Amino acid sequence: MARHEDRAEHDAARTEVLERCGYRVLRFDNEVVLADPGGVAEAIGAALRLRA
């Protein structure tokens, strides 16, 4: 299994590539998604409204 540091580096590199392609990346921990799906949905909605 990948170490946290390795995963963080991989995520950062992937985010950089996606952002260069014009995407905005939002990341949520699994625990947050499971504990507060409504809050996650609100955060996604807020991010979409910022782009409109």
C-alpha positions in Angstrom: 0.0 0.0 0.0 1.2 3.5 -0.8 2.5 5.7 2.0 0.7 8.9 2.7 3.7 11.0 1.5 3.8 9.0 -1.8 0.0 9.5 -2.3 0.2 13.2 -1.5 3.0 13.7 -4.1 1.1 11.7 -6.7 -2.1 13.7 -6.0 -0.2 17.0 -6.3 1.3 15.9 -9.6 -2.1 14.8 -10.9 -3.7 18.1 -9.8 -1.0 20.1 -11.5 -1.6 18.3 -14.8 -5.4 18.7 -14.5 -5.1 22.4 -13.7 -2.9 23.0 -16.7 -5.6 21.5 -18.8 -8.1 24.0 -17.4 -9.8 21.9 -14.7 -10.3 22.9 -11.1 -9.6 20.1 -8.6 -11.6 19.7 -5.4 -10.4 17.0 -3.0 -12.4 15.6 -0.1 -11.3 12.9 2.4 -13.5 9.8 2.3 -14.4 10.4 5.9 -15.8 13.8 5.1 -17.8 12.5 2.2 -19.3 9.8 4.3 -19.9 12.0 7.4 -21.2 15.1 5.6 -22.3 14.4 2.0 -24.5 17.5 2.1 -21.6 19.7 3.0 -19.5 18.2 0.2 -22.3 18.8 -2.2 -22.6 22.4 -1.0 -18.8 22.9 -1.5 -19.0 21.5 -5.0 -22.0 23.8 -5.8 -20.1 26.8 -4.4 -17.1 26.0 -6.6 -19.4 25.7 -9.7 -21.0 29.0 -8.9 -17.6 30.7 -8.7 -16.9 29.5 -12.3 -20.2 30.8 -13.7 
